[in-house]
Amino acid sequence: MNGFPPSGAGAAGGGELRRALERFDVGVVVRHMEAGFGRLPAYTRFEWPVDRTAVVRWNVDLVLRWMINGVPPDSYLRSELHEFLRVRAVAGQPIKDSILVYRRGARMFWEALLDLADDEERAVLVAEWDTVWGCLEDYLDMVVDVFVRAYADQQDVPSTAGDRRARALFDRLCARLPVTIEDRDRAARLGFELAEPYRPFAALLAGATVTGQADLASRLRTAGALAFTEGVRVAGLTPPGFGWTAFLDDPRLILAQDSPVARDRLGTAVDGLRALLAIAARSGRRGRVRAEDYLPELLLADSPEASDRIVRRVFGPLERAEAVDLADTLRCLAVHGFDSAAAAAALPVHRNTLLYRMGRIEKLTGLSLKDQRDRTLVLLAVTWETVAPTLPSASGRSDVFD
């Protein structure tokens, strides 16, 4: 990446641009970018056991320092970047998705700078547009180069080749494409029999790294399953009579498995299992988990738009009134079955204070905390607030991006 020209060069010289960039707070820029990342499926659907915000912050800080100082990352920073990207490769994220996240991220970074700048700073940024984007393009070139090396390193690992074959075969089965000679060859290499009905599953080792999940997928394939990693979980199909006993001996294993289904229901079935697995993992369950144990949560997950409307109906009036204490009180009441004595002790507040807050909640929301129907609405809202962050935003299958 090229450094900026000396101070005073040009109409909006490098010194002006450098001073403008130095005034940006990395944390504020990152928070501004997060909304855009939240709308990017290639980012949201990929699950990996790291603090995503910290990774974005690391990259933003690297780019800003590079642009301000004109000094490219040293070997240590490049090795850190290689490790970030290697984790994505181990987890099985397609390289096109990984590169897309960084390309869209560069655009979000630029838009964040423009949005956060004052009029004078914005004028400098626009005048130096070609300089800023020249730097961003150099950064993206470096990222792509590191990506290629990280993915090439990972593809040399035999277990990764098996993971790719299993994922490709699974995707074709879900898409109901005709079984080809290549599909039969993949299945033969994996030791998996292509015969309906199929029994889908989703599983994970609680607390394990991405590498640990990849090892689980590899062992499942060795035992005869069609298994592949999806970040911090494993998904796939098992043949009739597949033995889970040895795997369930590991106390960390959480397993969600459906009854045998035909090909036309595979995609829907696995999406439901992913949701069940996420909900069960958050609740601390281990071993086999059943949909019957989480029916309210799954009902909400099946209708996310309606669930979001419930949350807005219950908590929207309190948020608009900036009544944080009332929102927390309502959540506490729901958790304690609307037992005012238990809720007062848990908050903790005097019972009269709680009753006052309950009155204000009812006035602001129009809900009656004695009415069973309104209580159910509150319980659903609190449940969805808890469940929604744990759910995969989309299936693990690749989409086509423009």
C-alpha positions in Angstrom: 0.0 0.0 0.0 1.4 3.4 -0.9 2.0 6.0 1.7 0.5 9.5 1.4 2.5 12.3 -0.1 4.2 14.8 2.2 2.1 17.3 4.1 0.8 20.2 2.0 1.0 18.3 -1.3 -1.9 18.9 -3.6 -5.2 20.8 -3.0 -6.2 18.5 -0.2 -2.7 17.3 0.5 -1.7 14.1 2.2 -1.2 16.0 5.5 -4.9 17.0 5.5 -6.0 13.5 4.7 -3.7 12.0 7.4 -5.1 14.5 10.0 -8.7 13.6 9.0 -8.0 9.9 9.4 -6.3 10.3 12.7 -9.5 11.8 14.2 -11.5 8.6 13.6 -12.1 6.3 16.6 -11.6 2.6 15.5 -14.4 1.4 17.9 -16.9 3.9 16.5 -16.0 3.0 12.9 -16.5 -0.7 13.7 -19.9 -0.2 15.4 -21.0 1.7 12.3 -20.0 -1.2 10.0 -21.7 -3.9 12.1 -25.1 -3.1 10.7 -23.9 -3.7 7.2 -22.2 -7.0 8.2 -25.5 -8.1 9.8 -27.2 -7.9 6.4 -24.4 -9.9 4.7 -25.3 -13.7 4.6 -21.7 -14.7 3.9 -20.8 -13.1 7.2 -23.8 -13.9 9.4 -24.3 -17.6 8.4 -20.6 -18.5 9.1 -20.2 -19.6 12.7 -16.8 -19.7 14.3 -15.7 -19.5 18.0 -14.2 -16.1 18.0 -15.3 -12.6 18.8 -16.3 -11.3 15.4 -16.3 -7.7 16.5 -12.7 -8.1 17.7 -11.7 -9.5 14.3 -13.4 -6.6 12.5 -11.7 -4.1 14.8 -8.3 -5.8 14.3 -8.7 -5.3 10.5 -10.0 -1.7 10.7 -7.1 -0.8 13.0 -4.6 -2.4 10.7 -6.0 -0.5 7.6 -6.2 2.9 9.4 -2.6 2.6 10.7 -1.4 1.5 7.3 -3.1 4.4 5.6 -1.9 7.0 8.2 1.7 5.8 8.5 2.2 4.5 5.0 3.9 1.4 6.5 2.6 -2.0 5.3 2.0 -4.8 7.9 5.1 -6.6 9.0 5.5 -10.4 9.0 4.0 -10.7 12.5 0.7 -9.0 11.4 0.6 -11.0 8.2 1.0 -14.2 10.2 -1.9 -13.1 12.5 -4.0 -12.5 9.4 -3.0 -15.9 8.0 -4.3 -17.5 11.2 -7.6 -15.7 11.0 -8.1 -16.9 7.4 -6.9 -20.4 8.1 -9.6 -20.8 10.7 -12.2 -19.9 8.1 -10.6 -22.5 5.8 -10.7 -25.2 8.5 -14.3 -24.4 9.2 -15.2 -25.0 5.6 -16.2 -21.5 4.5 -16.0 -21.3 0.7 -13.1 -19.0 -0.3 -15.4 -16.9 -2.5 -17.6 -16.1 0.6 -14.5 -15.2 2.7 -13.2 -12.8 0.0 -16.7 -11.4 -0.5 -16.8 -10.5 3.3 -13.6 -8.5 3.0 -14.6 -6.8 -0.3 -17.9 -5.7 1.2 -16.1 -4.8 4.4 -13.9 -2.3 2.5 -17.0 -0.6 1.0 -18.6 -0.5 4.5 -15.3 1.0 5.9 -15.4 3.8 3.3 -19.1 4.5 3.9 -18.5 4.6 7.7 -15.8 7.2 7.2 -18.1 9.4 5.1 -21.0 9.0 7.5 -18.9 9.8 10.6 -16.9 12.6 9.2 -17.8 16.3 9.7 -18.2 18.5 6.6 -14.6 19.5 6.4 -13.3 15.9 6.9 -15.8 14.6 4.3 -14.6 17.1 1.8 -11.0 15.9 2.3 -12.0 12.3 2.0 -14.0 12.9 -1.3 -11.1 15.0 -2.7 -8.7 12.1 -1.9 -11.0 9.3 -2.9 -8.5 7.8 -5.3 -5.8 7.8 -2.7 -8.0 6.1 -0.1 -9.3 3.5 -2.4 -5.9 2.9 -3.8 -4.9 2.0 -0.3 -8.0 -0.2 0.2 -7.3 -2.1 -3.0 -3.7 -2.7 -2.0 -5.1 -4.1 1.3 -7.6 -6.3 -0.5 -4.8 -7.6 -2.8 -2.8 -8.6 0.3 -5.9 -10.3 1.9 -6.6 -12.3 -1.3 -3.0 -13.4 -1.5 -3.0 -14.6 2.2 -6.4 -16.2 1.6 -5.1 -18.2 -1.3 -2.1 -19.4 0.7 -4.2 -20.2 3.8 -6.8 -22.2 1.8 -4.1 -24.0 -0.2 -2.4 -25.0 3.1 -5.6 -26.4 4.4 -6.6 -28.2 1.2 -3.4 -30.3 1.6 -4.9 -31.9 4.7 -6.7 -35.2 3.8 -9.6 -34.6 6.2 -10.3 -31.3 4.5 -10.7 -33.0 1.1 -13.2 -35.4 2.7 -15.1 -32.5 4.2 -15.4 -30.8 0.8 -16.6 -33.9 -0.9 -19.2 -34.5 1.8 -20.5 -30.9 1.6 -20.7 -31.0 -2.2 -22.6 -34.3 -2.2 -24.9 -33.1 0.5 -25.7 -29.8 -1.4 -26.5 -31.7 -4.5 -28.8 -34.1 -2.6 -30.6 -31.2 -1.0 -31.0 -29.4 -4.4 -32.6 -32.6 -5.8 -30.2 -32.7 -8.7 -29.9 -36.0 -10.7 -27.3 -38.3 -9.2 -24.3 -38.3 -11.5 -21.3 -40.5 -12.0 -19.3 -37.8 -10.0 -21.8 -38.0 -7.2 -21.4 -41.8 -7.0 -17.6 -41.4 -7.1 -17.8 -38.9 -4.2 -20.0 -41.3 -2.2 -17.7 -44.2 -2.9 -14.7 -42.3 -1.8 -16.5 -41.4 1.4 -17.9 -44.8 2.0 -21.5 -43.5 2.0 -24.3 -45.4 0.3 -26.6 -43.3 -1.9 -29.9 -44.8 -1.0 -33.1 -43.1 0.3 -34.4 -42.4 2.9 -31.7 -40.3 4.5 -31.5 -39.5 8.2 -30.2 -35.9 8.7 -28.3 -34.7 11.8 -26.6 -31.7 13.3 -24.0 -32.1 16.1 -21.3 -30.2 17.9 -18.7 -30.7 20.7 -19.5 -28.0 23.3 -16.5 -25.8 23.9 -14.4 -27.4 21.1 -12.5 -25.3 18.6 -13.2 -25.3 14.9 -10.4 -27.9 14.5 -12.2 -30.1 17.1 -15.4 -29.9 15.2 -13.5 -30.8 12.0 -12.0 -33.8 13.8 -15.5 -34.9 14.8 -16.7 -34.7 11.2 -13.7 -36.7 10.1 -14.4 -39.5 12.6 -18.1 -39.6 11.6 -17.1 -40.0 8.0 -14.8 -42.9 8.9 -17.7 -44.5 10.7 -19.9 -44.2 7.5 -21.7 -40.9 7.9 -21.8 -38.2 5.3 -20.5 -35.4 7.6 -19.0 -32.0 7.1 -18.2 -28.9 9.2 -20.2 -25.7 9.3 -18.0 -23.5 11.5 -18.6 -24.6 15.1 -21.0 -27.5 14.2 -21.1 -30.6 12.1 -24.0 -31.5 9.8 -24.8 -34.3 7.4 -26.6 -37.7 6.9 -26.3 -41.1 8.4 -27.2 -44.5 6.9 -29.8 -46.8 8.6 -28.5 -48.3 11.8 -25.6 -45.9 12.2 -24.0 -46.3 15.7 -23.8 -43.1 17.8 -22.9 -44.9 21.0 -19.1 -44.3 20.8 -19.6 -40.7 19.9 -22.2 -40.1 22.7 -19.6 -41.3 25.2 -18.0 -37.9 24.8 -19.8 -35.7 27.4 -19.4 -32.7 25.2 -21.4 -34.0 22.3 -24.8 -32.5 21.5 -26.7 -34.4 18.9 -29.9 -33.4 17.1 -31.2 -36.0 14.6 -34.4 -36.3 12.6 -36.3 -39.4 11.4 -35.5 -40.7 7.9 -36.7 -38.3 5.3 -36.9 -38.2 1.5 -34.6 -35.9 -0.6 -37.3 -33.2 -1.1 -37.4 -32.6 2.7 -33.7 -32.7 3.4 -32.9 -29.0 3.3 -35.9 -28.1 5.6 -35.1 -30.9 8.0 -31.5 -29.9 8.4 -32.4 -26.2 8.9 -34.6 -27.3 11.7 -31.9 -29.4 13.3 -29.4 -26.5 13.1 -31.9 -24.3 15.0 -32.6 -27.1 17.6 -28.9 -27.7 18.1 -28.2 -23.9 18.7 -31.1 -23.6 21.2 -30.1 -26.8 23.1 -26.4 -25.7 23.2 -27.4 -22.3 24.7 -29.5 -24.1 27.4 -26.6 -26.2 28.4 -28.0 -29.5 27.3 -25.7 -32.4 26.3 -26.2 -35.7 24.6 -29.3 -36.3 22.3 -31.8 -33.5 22.2 -35.3 -33.7 20.9 -37.5 -31.1 19.2 -40.3 -31.9 21.7 -38.1 -30.4 24.5 -38.0 -27.0 22.8 -41.3 -26.6 21.0 -41.9 -22.9 22.0 -38.4 -21.9 20.9 -38.7 -23.7 17.6 -42.1 -22.3 16.9 -40.6 -18.8 17.3 -37.6 -19.7 15.2 -39.9 -21.0 12.4 -41.6 -17.5 12.2 -38.8 -15.0 12.9 -40.7 -12.0 11.4 -43.7 -12.6 13.6 -41.4 -13.2 16.6 -39.7 -9.9 16.0 -43.1 -8.2 15.9 -43.9 -9.8 19.3 -40.7 -8.3 20.7 -41.5 -4.9 19.3 -45.1 -5.1 20.6 -43.9 -5.9 24.1 -40.7 -3.9 24.5 -41.0 -1.2 21.8 -43.0 1.2 24.0 -40.5 0.8 26.8 -37.6 1.4 24.5 -39.2 4.5 23.1 -39.7 5.8 26.6 -36.1 5.0 27.3 -37.3 3.0 30.3 -34.5 0.5 30.7 -35.4 -0.3 34.3 -38.9 -1.2 33.2 -37.8 -3.4 30.4 -35.4 -5.3 32.8 -38.3 -5.5 35.4 -40.6 -7.1 32.8 -38.0 -9.6 31.8 -37.4 -10.5 35.4 -41.1 -11.0 36.0 -41.4 -13.3 33.0 -38.4 -15.4 34.2 -40.0 -15.8 37.6 -43.4 -16.7 36.3 -44.9 -13.3 37.2 -44.4 -14.0 40.9 -44.0 -10.5 42.2 -42.3 -11.6 45.4 -39.7 -13.6 43.6 -39.1 -10.9 41.0 -38.7 -8.2 43.7 -36.1 -10.4 45.5 -34.2 -11.1 42.2 -34.0 -7.5 41.0 -33.7 -6.6 44.0 -36.2 -3.9 44.8 -38.8 -3.3 47.5 -42.2 -4.9 46.6 -43.9 -1.5 46.5 -41.3 -0.3 43.9 -42.0 -3.4 41.8 -45.7 -2.8 41.9 -45.1 0.9 40.9 -43.0 -0.3 38.0 -45.6 -2.9 37.0 -48.2 -0.1 36.8 -46.0 2.0 34.6 -45.3 -1.0 32.3 -49.0 -1.6 31.9 -49.6 2.1 31.2 -46.9 2.4 28.6 -47.5 -1.0 26.8 -51.2 -1.3 27.1 -50.7 -4.9 28.4 -52.3 -6.3 31.5 -49.7 -8.3 33.6 -52.7 -10.2 35.1 -54.1 -11.3 31.8 -52.9 -14.8 30.7 -52.9 -13.8 27.0 -50.7 -10.8 27.6 -48.4 -12.8 29.9 -48.0 -15.3 27.1 -47.0 -12.5 24.8 -44.4 -11.3 27.2 -43.0 -14.8 27.7 -42.8 -15.3 23.9 -41.0 -11.9 23.6 -38.5 -12.8 26.3 -37.9 -16.3 24.9 -37.3 -14.9 21.4 -34.8 -12.3 22.7 -32.9 -15.2 24.3 -33.1 -17.6 21.3 -32.6 -15.3 18.3 -28.9 -14.5 18.8 -28.0 -18.2 19.0 -29.7 -19.2 15.7 -27.9 -19.6 12.4 -29.2 -16.9 10.2 -29.2 -19.1 7.1 -28.3 -22.6 6.2 -24.7 -23.7 5.8 -25.1 -24.1 2.1 -23.5 -21.6 -0.3 -25.5 -18.9 -2.0 -24.7 -17.1 -5.2 -23.5 -13.6 -4.7 -23.3 -10.8 -7.3 
